[in-house]
Amino acid sequence: MLWYWKHVGPRRIIEFLLLTIFAVFFAGPLVNLLVLAFSEKWNYPDILPQVWGFKWWNFVLAKDDIVSSISLSFLIAALVTLLSIVICIPAAYAFARLQFPLKRMFLFSFLLTHAFPKMGLYVSIAVLFYQIGLMNTLLGVVLIHMINVLMFMTWIPTSAFRNIHRAQEESARDVGASPFKVFRSITLPMAMPGIMVASIFTFLNSLDEAQGTFLVGIPDFKTMPIVMYSIISDFPSSAGAVFSIILTLPTIILLLAAQRLVSADVLASGFQMK
C-alpha cells in the first residue's frame, strides 16, 4: 500500500477517491431504482432481491389511468414545444438582429418566471385563469406550462441567431436571394442546433411540470408527475420505481441528443446578456 501511494502519488489517489464518491452519489440512486423496478421479492437484510421479474411493470402498465397520464403528458409537452417555437423563435430573431428601445430589459424579463417561487406565481395565474374560464382546460394547462419555458425558448435561440455572421446572409442577398429565402436556406439551418436544444429543454420541462398542472388541470388533466405522487403514497416502492424509470427515460435520451447537437460552451452562451 505504501509503495502504491509513493508511485501513484497522493493527488491521483485523492482524485480517484473523489471521483468514486461522486459516481456513487449520483449513480447509486439510479442503480437502486433499477433494482427495485425489477424485484418481485426483496427482504432485509439481503443485498439483492430473492425474485426478479416484471410483476410491477405489468401492474403499472395495466392501469388505465397511468397509461392515459403518459399519453397526456407527451401530448401536452408536444403542444407546449410547438407553440413555444411559433411564438418565441420570431422574438428570438428580433432580439438577435434588431435594435429597439428597452431591448435588454425585455430580454431580461423572461427570467422573471424563474426569479420567484413558482407556487406563488402559479396561484396568481390560477386566479386569473378562473376569472376567464381556463381552469381545468387543456388550453389552461398548456399556457401555464409555456410560461415556465419562455426563458429557454427565447434566450438559447437568441444566442444561436446572434452567432451567425451577417456576411453569409449578405452574400446570399448579393446573388439575388430574397430575405425569406436567406432566412430559410441559411439563417434557420445554422441556428437549428440551438433551436433544437431549446426545444428539448422545453419538452422536458413541460414533461416534468407538476405544480402548475395540479393547480390548473385537476381533476381532469392528470399528467405523469401528478400520478407519480399517488403511486408513491398508495403502492409499494417497486411500483414507484417503475413509473420513475418511465418518467426519467425520455429525459436521459433527449439530454444525450442535446449533448450531441451542441457543445457546453455554445449552450452556455445562450444565457449571456449582450
C-alpha contacts under 8 A as a table, 3 or more apart, distances in Angstrom:
res1	aa1	res2	aa2	distance
1	M	4	Y	5.09
1	M	5	W	6.21
2	L	5	W	5.00
2	L	6	K	6.28
3	W	6	K	5.24
3	W	7	H	6.21
4	Y	7	H	5.34
4	Y	8	V	5.82
4	Y	9	G	7.79
5	W	8	V	5.61
5	W	9	G	5.47
5	W	10	P	6.18
5	W	13	I	7.62
6	K	9	G	5.36
6	K	10	P	7.48
8	V	12	R	6.45
8	V	13	I	7.15
9	G	12	R	5.65
9	G	13	I	6.55
10	P	13	I	5.12
10	P	14	I	6.04
11	R	14	I	5.20
11	R	15	E	6.11
12	R	15	E	5.06
12	R	16	F	6.11
13	I	16	F	5.06
13	I	17	L	6.19
14	I	17	L	5.07
14	I	18	L	6.14
15	E	18	L	5.16
15	E	19	L	6.10
16	F	19	L	5.07
16	F	20	T	6.11
17	L	20	T	5.04
17	L	21	I	6.20
18	L	21	I	5.11
18	L	22	F	6.07
19	L	22	F	4.98
19	L	23	A	6.09
20	T	23	A	5.10
20	T	24	V	6.12
21	I	24	V	5.17
21	I	25	F	6.00
22	F	25	F	5.14
22	F	26	F	6.39
23	A	26	F	5.40
23	A	27	A	5.56
23	A	28	G	7.53
24	V	27	A	5.20
24	V	28	G	4.95
25	F	28	G	5.71
25	F	29	P	7.45
26	F	29	P	6.49
26	F	30	L	7.33
27	A	30	L	5.22
27	A	31	V	6.13
28	G	31	V	5.21
28	G	32	N	6.18
29	P	32	N	5.02
29	P	33	L	6.05
30	L	33	L	4.93
30	L	34	L	6.29
31	V	34	L	5.14
31	V	35	V	6.24
32	N	35	V	5.13
32	N	36	L	6.10
33	L	36	L	5.18
33	L	37	A	6.15
33	L	241	A	5.41
33	L	242	V	7.89
33	L	244	S	7.94
33	L	245	I	7.61
34	L	37	A	5.14
34	L	38	F	6.55
34	L	241	A	7.20
34	L	242	V	7.97
34	L	245	I	7.69
35	V	38	F	5.50
35	V	39	S	6.09
35	V	48	L	7.87
35	V	49	P	7.78
36	L	39	S	5.17
36	L	237	S	7.32
36	L	238	S	5.03
36	L	241	A	6.08
36	L	242	V	7.85
37	A	54	F	7.91
37	A	56	W	6.87
37	A	57	W	7.38
37	A	238	S	5.10
37	A	239	A	6.88
37	A	240	G	7.98
37	A	241	A	5.08
37	A	242	V	4.86
38	F	52	W	5.62
38	F	53	G	5.32
38	F	54	F	5.82
38	F	55	K	7.68
38	F	56	W	7.39
38	F	57	W	7.86
38	F	238	S	7.66
39	S	42	W	6.49
39	S	49	P	5.73
39	S	50	Q	7.79
39	S	51	V	6.06
39	S	52	W	4.61
39	S	53	G	6.00
39	S	54	F	7.71
39	S	238	S	7.11
40	E	49	P	7.35
40	E	50	Q	7.78
40	E	51	V	5.29
40	E	52	W	5.43
40	E	53	G	5.94
40	E	54	F	7.59
40	E	55	K	6.34
40	E	56	W	7.43
41	K	49	P	5.75
41	K	50	Q	5.57
41	K	51	V	5.01
41	K	52	W	7.19
42	W	46	D	7.17
42	W	48	L	6.92
42	W	49	P	4.18
42	W	50	Q	5.66
42	W	51	V	7.08
43	N	46	D	6.06
43	N	49	P	7.07
43	N	50	Q	7.66
44	Y	47	I	7.67
46	D	49	P	6.89
46	D	50	Q	7.86
49	P	52	W	6.58
54	F	57	W	5.11
54	F	58	N	6.20
55	K	58	N	5.37
55	K	59	F	6.24
56	W	59	F	4.71
56	W	60	V	6.02
56	W	238	S	6.45
56	W	239	A	5.47
56	W	242	V	6.93
57	W	60	V	5.26
57	W	61	L	6.06
57	W	239	A	7.37
57	W	242	V	6.18
58	N	61	L	5.28
58	N	62	A	5.82
59	F	62	A	5.31
59	F	63	K	6.77
59	F	239	A	7.59
60	V	63	K	5.71
60	V	66	I	6.86
60	V	239	A	6.51
60	V	242	V	7.35
60	V	243	F	7.20
61	L	64	D	7.65
61	L	66	I	6.91
61	L	67	V	6.25
62	A	67	V	7.69
63	K	66	I	5.53
63	K	67	V	6.52
64	D	67	V	5.23
64	D	68	S	6.07
65	D	68	S	5.13
65	D	69	S	6.06
66	I	69	S	5.06
66	I	70	I	6.39
66	I	224	M	7.41
66	I	227	V	6.91
67	V	70	I	5.20
67	V	71	S	6.52
68	S	71	S	5.22
68	S	72	L	6.01
69	S	72	L	5.01
69	S	73	S	5.97
69	S	222	K	5.80
69	S	223	T	4.63
69	S	224	M	5.23
69	S	227	V	7.15
70	I	73	S	5.21
70	I	74	F	6.42
70	I	223	T	6.63
70	I	224	M	5.68
71	S	74	F	5.31
71	S	75	L	6.13
72	L	75	L	5.01
72	L	76	I	6.11
72	L	221	F	7.77
72	L	222	K	7.69
72	L	223	T	6.07
73	S	76	I	5.28
73	S	77	A	6.07
73	S	207	L	5.87
73	S	223	T	5.00
73	S	224	M	6.14
74	F	77	A	5.05
74	F	78	A	6.02
74	F	207	L	6.74
75	L	78	A	5.19
75	L	79	L	6.23
76	I	79	L	5.11
76	I	80	V	6.03
76	I	141	V	7.91
76	I	142	V	6.30
76	I	206	S	7.39
76	I	207	L	7.75
77	A	80	V	5.13
77	A	81	T	6.11
77	A	202	T	7.79
77	A	203	F	5.13
77	A	204	L	7.46
77	A	206	S	5.10
77	A	207	L	5.55
78	A	81	T	5.15
78	A	82	L	6.17
78	A	203	F	6.58
79	L	82	L	5.21
79	L	83	L	6.05
79	L	142	V	7.14
80	V	83	L	5.33
80	V	84	S	5.92
80	V	142	V	5.80
80	V	143	L	7.70
80	V	145	H	6.77
80	V	146	M	5.88
80	V	202	T	7.60
80	V	203	F	7.25
80	V	206	S	7.13
81	T	84	S	5.13
81	T	85	I	6.18
81	T	199	S	6.03
81	T	202	T	5.93
81	T	203	F	5.72
82	L	85	I	5.18
82	L	86	V	6.38
83	L	86	V	5.11
83	L	87	I	6.19
84	S	87	I	5.17
84	S	88	C	5.51
84	S	89	I	7.74
84	S	146	M	6.69
84	S	149	V	7.94
84	S	150	L	7.24
84	S	153	M	6.62
85	I	88	C	5.39
85	I	89	I	5.43
85	I	153	M	6.95
85	I	199	S	7.45
86	V	89	I	6.19
86	V	90	P	7.34
87	I	90	P	6.49
87	I	91	A	6.99
88	C	91	A	4.99
88	C	92	A	5.98
88	C	150	L	7.26
88	C	153	M	5.86
88	C	154	T	5.58
89	I	92	A	4.95
89	I	93	Y	6.21
89	I	153	M	7.12
89	I	154	T	6.79
89	I	157	P	6.76
90	P	93	Y	5.11
90	P	94	A	6.24
91	A	94	A	5.05
91	A	95	F	6.22
91	A	154	T	6.96
92	A	95	F	5.09
92	A	96	A	6.18
92	A	153	M	7.92
92	A	154	T	5.17
92	A	155	W	6.98
92	A	157	P	5.78
92	A	158	T	4.43
92	A	161	F	7.59
93	Y	96	A	5.09
93	Y	97	R	6.07
93	Y	98	L	7.86
93	Y	157	P	7.56
93	Y	158	T	6.05
93	Y	161	F	6.21
94	A	97	R	5.38
94	A	98	L	5.13
95	F	98	L	5.97
95	F	99	Q	7.57
95	F	103	K	6.99
95	F	107	L	7.38
95	F	158	T	6.28
96	A	158	T	5.28
96	A	159	S	7.03
96	A	161	F	5.91
96	A	162	R	4.99
97	R	161	F	7.74
97	R	162	R	6.97
99	Q	103	K	7.10
100	F	103	K	5.71
102	L	105	M	5.18
102	L	106	F	6.24
103	K	106	F	5.29
103	K	107	L	6.26
104	R	107	L	5.08
104	R	108	F	6.00
104	R	273	M	7.59
104	R	274	K	7.86
105	M	108	F	5.02
105	M	109	S	6.10
106	F	109	S	5.07
106	F	110	F	7.19
107	L	110	F	5.90
107	L	111	L	8.00
107	L	155	W	7.65
108	F	111	L	5.69
108	F	112	L	7.59
109	S	112	L	5.42
110	F	113	T	6.67
110	F	150	L	6.28
110	F	151	M	5.10
110	F	154	T	7.77
111	L	114	H	5.53
111	L	115	A	6.36
111	L	151	M	5.98
112	L	115	A	4.85
112	L	116	F	6.95
113	T	116	F	6.50
113	T	118	K	7.33
113	T	121	L	7.68
113	T	147	I	7.14
113	T	148	N	6.28
114	H	117	P	7.54
114	H	118	K	7.31
114	H	148	N	7.60
116	F	120	G	7.79
116	F	121	L	7.34
117	P	120	G	5.78
117	P	121	L	6.70
118	K	121	L	4.98
118	K	122	Y	5.96
119	M	122	Y	5.03
119	M	123	V	6.11
119	M	211	Q	6.80
119	M	212	G	7.65
120	G	123	V	5.18
120	G	124	S	6.38
121	L	124	S	5.26
121	L	125	I	6.29
122	Y	125	I	4.99
122	Y	126	A	5.92
122	Y	144	I	7.66
122	Y	211	Q	7.65
122	Y	212	G	5.83
122	Y	215	L	7.34
123	V	126	A	4.93
123	V	127	V	6.30
123	V	215	L	7.29
124	S	127	V	5.29
124	S	128	L	6.60
125	I	128	L	5.09
125	I	129	F	6.09
125	I	144	I	7.79
126	A	129	F	4.91
126	A	130	Y	6.04
126	A	135	M	7.12
126	A	215	L	6.71
126	A	216	V	6.12
127	V	130	Y	5.14
127	V	131	Q	6.50
128	L	131	Q	5.23
128	L	132	I	6.55
129	F	132	I	5.25
129	F	133	G	5.88
129	F	134	L	4.78
129	F	135	M	5.62
129	F	140	G	7.08
129	F	216	V	7.92
130	Y	133	G	5.19
130	Y	134	L	6.02
130	Y	135	M	5.35
131	Q	134	L	7.85
134	L	137	T	5.59
134	L	139	L	6.85
134	L	140	G	4.92
134	L	216	V	7.86
135	M	140	G	6.08
135	M	216	V	5.18
135	M	217	G	6.54
136	N	140	G	6.94
136	N	141	V	7.59
136	N	216	V	5.55
136	N	217	G	4.31
136	N	218	I	6.08
136	N	219	P	7.09
136	N	220	D	6.47
136	N	221	F	7.08
137	T	140	G	5.21
137	T	141	V	6.47
137	T	216	V	7.63
137	T	217	G	6.31
137	T	221	F	7.80
138	L	141	V	5.19
138	L	142	V	6.18
138	L	217	G	7.39
138	L	221	F	7.51
139	L	142	V	5.12
139	L	143	L	6.08
140	G	143	L	5.17
140	G	144	I	6.25
140	G	216	V	6.56
140	G	217	G	7.38
141	V	144	I	5.34
141	V	145	H	6.25
141	V	212	G	7.33
141	V	213	T	5.84
141	V	216	V	6.09
141	V	217	G	5.87
142	V	145	H	5.15
142	V	146	M	6.18
143	L	146	M	4.98
143	L	147	I	6.32
144	I	147	I	5.22
144	I	148	N	6.83
144	I	212	G	6.21
144	I	213	T	7.64
144	I	216	V	7.97
145	H	148	N	5.41
145	H	149	V	6.82
145	H	206	S	5.79
145	H	209	E	7.13
145	H	212	G	7.04
145	H	213	T	7.83
146	M	149	V	5.24
146	M	150	L	6.25
146	M	206	S	7.85
147	I	150	L	5.77
148	N	151	M	7.51
148	N	205	N	7.93
149	V	152	F	5.54
149	V	153	M	6.47
149	V	202	T	5.61
149	V	205	N	7.02
149	V	206	S	7.72
150	L	153	M	5.25
150	L	154	T	6.00
151	M	154	T	5.31
151	M	155	W	5.76
152	F	155	W	5.68
152	F	156	I	5.90
152	F	198	A	5.45
152	F	199	S	7.95
152	F	201	F	6.87
152	F	202	T	6.63
153	M	156	I	6.27
153	M	157	P	6.44
153	M	195	I	7.52
153	M	198	A	5.30
153	M	199	S	6.78
153	M	202	T	7.02
154	T	157	P	5.74
154	T	158	T	5.98
155	W	158	T	5.09
155	W	159	S	6.39
155	W	270	G	5.44
155	W	271	F	6.06
156	I	159	S	5.29
156	I	160	A	6.35
156	I	194	G	6.10
156	I	195	I	7.08
156	I	197	V	7.94
156	I	198	A	6.06
156	I	267	L	7.07
156	I	269	S	7.70
156	I	270	G	4.11
156	I	271	F	6.70
157	P	160	A	4.78
157	P	161	F	6.12
157	P	191	A	7.05
157	P	194	G	5.51
157	P	195	I	5.28
157	P	198	A	7.00
157	P	270	G	7.18
158	T	161	F	5.29
158	T	162	R	6.09
158	T	270	G	6.98
159	S	162	R	4.96
159	S	163	N	6.19
159	S	194	G	7.85
159	S	269	S	6.41
159	S	270	G	4.77
159	S	271	F	7.86
160	A	163	N	5.42
160	A	164	I	6.97
160	A	190	M	7.91
160	A	191	A	5.03
160	A	192	M	7.92
160	A	193	P	7.90
160	A	194	G	5.41
160	A	195	I	7.47
160	A	270	G	7.24
161	F	164	I	5.57
161	F	187	T	7.29
161	F	191	A	5.67
162	R	165	H	7.76
164	I	168	Q	7.93
164	I	187	T	7.12
164	I	190	M	7.07
164	I	191	A	7.44
165	H	168	Q	5.91
165	H	169	E	7.42
166	R	169	E	5.23
166	R	170	E	6.10
167	A	170	E	4.93
167	A	171	S	6.03
168	Q	171	S	5.25
168	Q	172	A	6.62
168	Q	186	I	7.73
169	E	172	A	5.27
169	E	173	R	6.38
169	E	182	V	6.22
169	E	183	F	7.99
169	E	186	I	6.81
169	E	187	T	7.20
170	E	173	R	4.95
170	E	174	D	6.14
171	S	174	D	5.09
171	S	175	V	6.72
172	A	175	V	5.46
172	A	176	G	6.79
172	A	177	A	5.62
172	A	182	V	6.45
173	R	176	G	5.24
173	R	177	A	4.84
173	R	178	S	6.52
173	R	179	P	7.23
173	R	182	V	7.09
174	D	177	A	7.27
177	A	181	K	6.00
177	A	182	V	6.17
178	S	181	K	5.16
178	S	182	V	6.18
179	P	182	V	5.09
179	P	183	F	6.23
180	F	183	F	5.12
180	F	184	R	6.09
181	K	184	R	4.98
181	K	185	S	5.75
181	K	186	I	7.92
182	V	185	S	5.34
182	V	186	I	5.41
182	V	187	T	6.50
183	F	186	I	5.62
183	F	187	T	4.63
183	F	188	L	5.67
184	R	187	T	6.40
184	R	188	L	5.49
184	R	189	P	7.22
185	S	188	L	6.65
185	S	189	P	6.50
186	I	189	P	5.72
186	I	190	M	6.25
187	T	190	M	5.43
187	T	191	A	6.21
188	L	191	A	5.12
188	L	192	M	5.87
189	P	192	M	5.00
190	M	193	P	7.22
191	A	194	G	5.68
191	A	195	I	6.36
192	M	195	I	4.90
192	M	196	M	5.93
193	P	196	M	5.10
193	P	197	V	6.26
193	P	261	L	5.76
193	P	262	V	6.32
194	G	197	V	5.17
194	G	198	A	6.22
194	G	262	V	7.15
194	G	267	L	7.48
195	I	198	A	5.12
195	I	199	S	6.07
196	M	199	S	4.96
196	M	200	I	6.15
196	M	258	A	7.56
196	M	261	L	7.91
197	V	200	I	5.07
197	V	201	F	6.29
197	V	258	A	5.42
197	V	261	L	7.31
197	V	262	V	7.55
198	A	201	F	5.16
198	A	202	T	6.10
199	S	202	T	4.95
199	S	203	F	6.06
200	I	203	F	5.10
200	I	204	L	6.17
200	I	254	L	6.41
200	I	255	L	7.49
200	I	258	A	7.09
201	F	204	L	5.20
201	F	205	N	5.97
202	T	205	N	5.14
202	T	206	S	6.14
203	F	206	S	5.27
203	F	207	L	6.08
204	L	207	L	4.90
204	L	208	D	6.23
204	L	250	P	7.84
204	L	251	T	6.18
205	N	208	D	5.32
205	N	209	E	6.11
206	S	209	E	5.13
207	L	224	M	7.77
208	D	224	M	7.75
208	D	225	P	6.18
208	D	247	L	7.98
209	E	212	G	6.72
209	E	213	T	6.78
209	E	225	P	6.90
210	A	213	T	5.27
210	A	214	F	5.98
210	A	223	T	7.71
210	A	225	P	5.45
210	A	226	I	5.90
211	Q	214	F	5.10
211	Q	215	L	6.34
212	G	215	L	5.30
212	G	216	V	6.10
212	G	217	G	7.85
213	T	216	V	5.30
213	T	217	G	5.00
213	T	218	I	6.99
213	T	221	F	7.45
213	T	222	K	7.56
213	T	223	T	7.56
213	T	226	I	7.81
214	F	217	G	5.66
214	F	218	I	5.39
214	F	222	K	7.69
214	F	226	I	6.85
215	L	218	I	6.50
217	G	220	D	6.22
217	G	221	F	4.82
217	G	222	K	7.05
218	I	221	F	5.48
218	I	222	K	6.47
219	P	222	K	6.85
222	K	226	I	5.72
222	K	227	V	6.38
223	T	226	I	5.40
223	T	227	V	6.33
224	M	227	V	5.15
224	M	228	M	5.93
224	M	247	L	7.10
225	P	228	M	4.89
225	P	229	Y	6.79
225	P	247	L	7.96
226	I	229	Y	5.70
226	I	230	S	7.33
227	V	230	S	5.38
227	V	231	I	6.31
228	M	231	I	5.09
228	M	232	I	6.20
228	M	240	G	7.09
228	M	243	F	7.05
228	M	244	S	7.71
229	Y	232	I	5.37
229	Y	233	S	6.36
230	S	233	S	5.17
230	S	234	D	5.77
230	S	235	F	7.96
231	I	234	D	5.31
231	I	235	F	5.41
231	I	239	A	6.99
231	I	240	G	5.82
232	I	235	F	5.93
232	I	236	P	7.13
232	I	237	S	6.54
232	I	239	A	7.62
232	I	240	G	5.25
235	F	239	A	6.35
235	F	240	G	7.28
236	P	239	A	5.69
236	P	240	G	6.90
237	S	240	G	5.02
237	S	241	A	6.15
238	S	241	A	4.96
238	S	242	V	6.33
239	A	242	V	5.20
239	A	243	F	6.40
240	G	243	F	5.20
240	G	244	S	6.01
241	A	244	S	4.96
241	A	245	I	6.27
242	V	245	I	5.28
242	V	246	I	6.45
243	F	246	I	4.99
243	F	247	L	6.15
244	S	247	L	5.00
244	S	248	T	5.92
245	I	248	T	4.98
245	I	249	L	5.74
246	I	249	L	5.56
246	I	250	P	7.56
247	L	250	P	6.73
247	L	251	T	7.59
248	T	251	T	5.28
248	T	252	I	6.46
249	L	252	I	5.26
249	L	253	I	6.28
250	P	253	I	5.15
250	P	254	L	5.99
251	T	254	L	5.36
251	T	255	L	5.98
252	I	255	L	5.28
252	I	256	L	6.19
253	I	256	L	5.29
253	I	257	A	6.33
254	L	257	A	4.90
254	L	258	A	6.14
255	L	258	A	4.90
255	L	259	Q	6.17
256	L	259	Q	5.06
256	L	260	R	6.48
257	A	260	R	5.21
257	A	261	L	6.39
258	A	261	L	5.05
258	A	262	V	6.40
259	Q	262	V	5.71
259	Q	263	S	6.41
259	Q	264	A	7.70
260	R	263	S	7.45
262	V	266	V	6.52
262	V	267	L	6.74
263	S	266	V	5.48
263	S	267	L	6.34
264	A	267	L	5.03
264	A	268	A	6.06
265	D	268	A	5.05
265	D	269	S	6.28
266	V	269	S	5.17
266	V	270	G	6.93
267	L	270	G	5.44
267	L	271	F	7.69
268	A	271	F	5.69
268	A	272	Q	7.29
269	S	272	Q	5.35
